[in-house]
Amino acid sequence: MHRKAVRYVTRSTAAAAGSIATAATSVAAAALAASIIFSPAADVSSRLDGVQADLARAVQLNQITEEQASRFEAKIAARILGEA
């Protein structure tokens, strides 16, 4: 095979592999988005439990104070309960 032919085959094969990888990534992203959109919404109690756990972790890491956590939790709880 001539050098030009080998280069052409190599480049076209690499381009095709890149296209396939891009398509696979797009399909995976679409599947993830669909699973998020069509998953059932979490119930109020599990949402509040998650907020409490996140705020407790933030207090442990000294990112916020306990007072800040309790005020923020009250605000979030009011919003979540208002949606329900």
N, C-alpha and C positions, 0 to 999 in steps of 0.2 A: 504494500500500500504506500502511496506517496505521502510525504510529510503533510501536505496541505489537506489531504483527505483525512488523515489521522487527527489533525487539529480540528477539522470541521466536526468529525464524529464526537470528539471529546467535548468540544464546546456545546454542541447541540444536546448531547446527553446530560451535561451539567445544567443546561438551561431547562431541560425537561424535568430533571429531578427537582430543581428549584420551584418550578411551577406546581409540581405534585405536592411538595412540602407546603407551599403557600395555600393550596386548595385544602389540604388536610387540616391546617391550622384554622382556616376559615370555617370549616365544617365543625371542628371541635368548639370553636368560640360560639357558633350558632347553637349548638347543642346545649352548651352551658347556659346561654342566655334563655333558651326555651325552658330549661329546667327551673331556672329562677322565676321566670314569669308565671309558669303554670303550677308552681308549687303552692300548696295552701298557705295562707297567711298564718303566722304564729298566733296562738290565742293570747289574750291579755296577760294572764298570769305568767306565761313563759317569757313574754316580752319584759315584764317587770322584773322577773327573776334574773334575766340577762343584764338588765340595767343595774340592778343591785350588785351583781357579781362584778361587773366592769368597774363600778364605782368603788367597791371594796378593794379591788386590785389597785386602783389608782391611789387610794389612801395608803395602802401598804407600801407602794413605791414612792410615797411622799410627793406625788404629783399634785394632789389637792388635799385640803384639810377635811376633817370629818364634817365640819359645818358646811363647807362648800358642797360636799357630796350629798348631804341631806337636803339642802336647798335645791340642788339640781335634780335629785331624785323626785322631789315633790313637783317640780315643773314638768318633768317628763311624764310622771304618773298622771298629772292632770291632762296632758295632751293625749296620752294613750287612752285614758278612760273617756275622754271627750270624743275620740274617734269611734269607740265601740258602741 
